[in-house]
Amino acid sequence: MKFNYGKIFLLGFGFFGVSVIWTVYNAFVPLFLVNKFNLSPFLIGFFMTLDNIAAIFIQPPVGAWSDRLRTPIGRRMPFILIGAPIGALAFGLIPMAAVLPLFVACTSTLLVSMAFWRTPVVALMPDITPSPFRSQANGIINLMGGVGTIIASLVGSSLYEINVNFPFWMGSVLTVIAALLVFIFIKEPKEYEEAKKEPNMFESLRELMNDEDKSGLRILFAIFFWFLAYTGIEAFLTLYATKYVGITEGDAGRLTGHLGLFFVLFALPAGLLGSRLGRRITISIGIVSMAALIFGLFILPASTLAAQVARIPVLGNVHVISLLLMPAGIAWALININSLPMVVDLTTAARVGTFTGLYYLFSTFSAIVGPNLNGAIVSVSGGQYNIIMVASPLFLIVALVLMLGVKKGEAQPAA
């Protein structure tokens, strides 16, 4: 198995499609829930975790299922060809739902279908990439995902100002195209590492719990805590920006793109840095940096954060808040790019899908807890969205402490 940059870039279109959908969803669905259906912050927090509740029950077992599946088109491709088109159709219908039950039906269909194909498309990366190059490969894939985030955030925000349907329709079309590109250009390995009986996901988790140095367990719980920090902010960023900072809905929708731009720019360098410094050290640098930047959002007054410093083509209005979110995107790249490779390098090729499922089990459970916890905090504080920027750095500190004890998960010598 050789490392092929071109093939990894093409595989990145799968993650591109996933990122487009979730960026538009996270930016504008909360606004629908407030403006169209008048839900409370607590209920919004719960609603924004429904995708993760679906994912936690679907993604891990689907990952293990894809390890065992054998078809003429591969073990991962059937999930992509079924999940992506259904998700794209449901996504395009979301903004047209005028009543809450129909809105919930559209979003529920989206959530189930997206959970069905996300783990298999991510598991394709280690399938076709040798261990020493997995951080770089994950950097490329996340670069493509970041491009999707930027397009969805910046172009989607401009389209939203014209017609609220347009960013959703754009996401549907791009997701179908992305899935087709992966199917056409990515060929799965013809031979797989086989075993008569591989442990399932929960048996694999038990193995990690019984491991003497607990490195695998520490990595998984660290993933839980840094996603707790990130997803809690992500779900409320547009509301925080409009209700607390006081910028327009269009500019608030672009904030994710400002963070995503710098995530994209540093996705590949983050992977290269992880291969040189080591994944654990690179992740730790990212955790410390991100905690400091997010805490800066709490310290600075709203009037300062709202101050406009520039207007740049494509990026739109750049406020002081963006100057903190942009380097936070770099820090998030250092963390996120190197975490999945650490998890899959705890195991063998035959169990990559299973361990990818474990990665998503902890990150998805965190994404359920994060928005709910932050929604509850905002509600208890009387609608003070700024309080979220205190909780996030605390969660990142816990993740840092966990990572300090990790001894496994670095790149393995190439076969």
RAQUIVEN-V634213 format. One record per residue. PSI is psi as a letter, one per 40 degrees, with the letter a starting at -180 (999 if undefined). OMEGA is omega in degrees with one decimal (* if undefined). NEAR is the number of other ideal C-beta (glycine too) atoms within 10 Angstrom. Layout:
BEGIN
psi->(PSI:PSI)
omega->(OMEGA:OMEGA)
near->(NEAR:NEAR)
END
This chain:
BEGIN
psi->(h:i:h:h:d:d:d:d:d:d:d:d:d:d:d:d:d:d:d:d:d:d:d:d:d:d:d:d:d:d:d:d:d:d:d:d:e:f:i:i:d:d:d:d:d:d:d:e:e:d:d:d:d:d:d:d:d:d:d:d:d:d:d:d:d:d:d:d:h:h:i:d:e:i:e:d:d:d:d:d:d:d:d:d:d:d:d:d:d:d:d:d:e:d:e:e:h:d:i:d:d:d:d:d:d:d:d:d:d:d:d:d:d:d:d:d:e:d:d:d:d:d:e:d:d:d:d:e:h:i:d:e:e:d:d:d:d:d:d:d:d:d:d:d:d:d:d:d:d:d:d:d:d:d:d:d:d:d:d:d:d:d:h:e:d:d:d:d:d:d:d:d:d:d:d:d:d:d:d:d:d:d:d:d:e:h:h:i:i:d:h:i:h:i:i:d:h:i:i:a:d:d:d:d:d:d:d:d:d:e:h:d:e:f:d:d:d:d:d:d:d:d:d:d:d:d:d:d:d:d:d:d:d:d:d:e:d:d:d:d:d:d:d:d:d:f:i:i:d:d:d:d:d:e:d:d:d:d:d:d:d:d:d:d:d:e:d:d:d:d:d:d:d:d:d:d:d:i:d:d:d:d:d:d:d:d:d:d:d:d:d:d:d:d:d:d:d:d:d:h:i:d:d:d:d:e:h:h:e:i:h:h:i:d:d:a:h:h:i:d:d:d:d:d:d:d:d:d:d:d:d:d:d:d:d:d:d:e:d:d:d:d:d:d:e:e:a:i:d:e:e:d:d:d:d:d:d:d:d:d:d:d:d:d:d:d:d:d:d:c:d:d:d:d:d:d:d:d:d:d:e:f:f:g:d:d:d:d:e:d:d:d:d:d:d:d:d:d:d:d:d:d:d:d:e:h:e:i:e:i:i:i:i:i:999)
omega->(-179.0:178.8:-176.9:-178.2:-177.8:-179.5:179.6:176.3:178.7:175.9:179.1:177.7:175.7:179.0:173.8:-179.8:177.6:-176.6:178.5:-178.1:-173.2:177.7:177.3:-179.3:-176.3:-178.8:-167.6:176.9:175.7:178.5:174.7:-176.6:177.2:-170.1:-175.8:-173.6:171.8:178.3:178.7:177.4:-179.6:179.5:176.0:177.8:178.3:-178.7:-177.6:175.3:-178.6:177.3:-178.8:174.8:176.1:-175.8:-175.3:177.5:-173.6:-171.4:-178.3:178.3:176.8:176.6:177.8:177.5:-178.6:173.3:-174.4:-173.3:175.5:177.4:178.0:-179.4:176.9:-179.3:179.4:-171.2:-178.5:179.8:-179.9:-176.1:176.6:-172.5:-173.9:-179.0:178.9:178.2:179.9:179.5:-179.4:-178.8:-179.6:-179.0:-173.9:-175.8:-178.6:179.8:-173.7:-179.0:-173.2:179.2:178.3:176.9:179.2:179.0:179.7:-178.1:179.9:177.3:177.1:-174.6:-178.8:-177.1:178.9:177.6:-176.2:-174.0:-175.5:-178.5:177.7:-178.4:177.3:-179.6:176.9:-178.5:177.6:175.8:-172.6:-175.2:173.9:-175.3:-176.4:-175.8:-173.5:175.5:177.2:180.0:177.6:174.8:178.7:-178.7:178.9:171.5:177.6:175.5:178.1:174.2:176.1:178.0:-179.0:179.6:-178.4:-175.8:-173.4:177.7:179.4:179.0:177.1:177.8:179.3:179.4:177.1:-178.6:-175.0:178.4:-166.9:-179.7:178.6:177.9:175.4:179.9:179.7:-178.3:-178.0:179.9:178.4:179.0:-178.9:-180.0:178.7:178.6:177.5:-178.4:-175.6:-168.5:-179.0:177.9:-179.2:176.1:-179.5:180.0:-179.0:172.8:-173.5:171.8:-176.6:179.0:178.4:175.9:175.7:-173.6:-176.6:172.9:176.5:177.1:177.6:176.1:-179.8:177.9:-179.1:178.4:-170.8:-175.9:173.9:-178.8:-179.4:179.4:178.1:178.8:-177.3:178.4:173.8:175.8:178.4:-173.9:178.5:171.5:173.2:178.3:-172.9:-174.9:176.2:177.5:-176.2:-176.3:-175.2:-173.3:-179.0:177.3:175.8:-176.2:-178.7:-174.7:-176.9:-177.4:175.8:175.7:-174.8:179.3:178.8:178.3:178.0:178.3:-179.5:-176.3:177.6:177.2:177.4:175.3:-177.3:179.0:-178.0:170.5:179.8:-177.4:-175.6:179.7:179.7:175.2:178.2:176.8:177.8:178.7:178.1:179.9:-178.5:-179.1:-170.2:-175.2:-176.9:-179.9:-179.3:178.0:-178.6:176.0:179.4:-179.4:-178.8:-178.2:-177.5:178.9:-179.4:-177.9:179.5:177.3:175.2:176.4:177.9:-174.9:-175.3:178.8:-177.6:-178.6:177.4:-179.7:-177.0:-176.2:179.9:-178.2:-179.5:169.1:-172.8:177.2:-178.0:-179.8:-178.6:-179.7:177.3:179.1:178.8:178.6:179.3:-178.9:173.5:-179.5:-179.4:175.0:174.2:174.8:176.4:-179.8:179.5:175.9:178.9:-179.6:-167.4:-175.9:-172.5:-174.4:178.9:176.2:177.2:-177.3:-176.3:176.6:169.1:-170.8:179.8:-177.8:-178.0:-174.8:-178.9:179.4:179.4:-179.4:170.3:175.2:176.2:175.8:-178.8:175.7:-177.2:179.4:-178.9:176.0:175.8:180.0:172.8:-177.0:-173.2:-179.8:177.8:179.6:179.8:175.9:177.8:179.5:179.2:-180.0:-179.2:-178.3:179.0:177.4:179.1:-177.1:-178.8:-176.9:178.4:-175.7:172.3:-177.2:-175.6:178.4:178.6:177.8:179.4:177.6:177.2:178.3:179.5:179.7:178.8:-177.7:-178.8:-179.6:-177.2:-179.3:-178.4:175.7:176.6:-176.9:178.6:178.2:179.2:178.3:*)
near->(13:9:15:14:12:9:18:23:15:17:26:29:27:29:26:26:32:23:27:30:27:22:27:32:22:23:26:22:22:23:18:19:20:17:11:15:15:9:17:14:24:16:14:24:24:17:23:26:24:16:25:26:17:21:26:20:14:23:25:28:16:25:28:23:16:27:27:14:16:8:10:6:12:22:21:25:23:16:22:26:14:14:23:28:17:16:28:26:16:21:26:19:19:24:22:13:17:8:10:15:8:13:21:14:15:20:22:14:17:26:20:18:23:27:24:21:30:29:29:27:28:27:26:29:23:23:24:18:25:16:18:16:22:25:29:25:27:31:29:25:27:26:26:25:27:30:21:28:28:26:22:30:28:21:18:26:25:16:19:21:14:9:11:17:15:16:28:25:18:19:28:23:12:21:28:16:14:26:26:16:17:24:17:10:13:21:12:14:13:6:5:16:12:10:11:4:5:18:15:17:20:14:10:21:21:12:14:20:11:9:14:5:11:17:19:24:19:23:27:23:16:28:28:22:23:28:25:27:28:23:25:27:22:21:26:26:23:25:22:25:27:20:18:22:25:13:22:14:18:14:22:23:29:30:25:28:28:26:27:29:22:21:29:21:16:24:29:20:16:30:28:14:23:28:20:10:15:16:26:23:16:23:28:20:17:29:28:15:18:26:22:15:22:24:17:18:24:14:10:18:10:18:10:12:22:17:15:12:11:11:9:11:5:12:17:22:15:18:25:18:26:27:17:20:25:20:17:26:24:20:25:28:29:29:26:24:32:29:25:25:27:28:24:27:21:20:21:13:17:14:23:24:30:29:28:32:29:26:24:27:24:22:25:28:19:24:26:21:18:30:29:20:19:28:25:14:20:25:16:12:13:7:13:14:21:19:17:28:21:14:19:25:20:13:24:26:15:17:25:19:12:21:26:10:14:21:11:16:23:19:20:11:7:11:7)
END
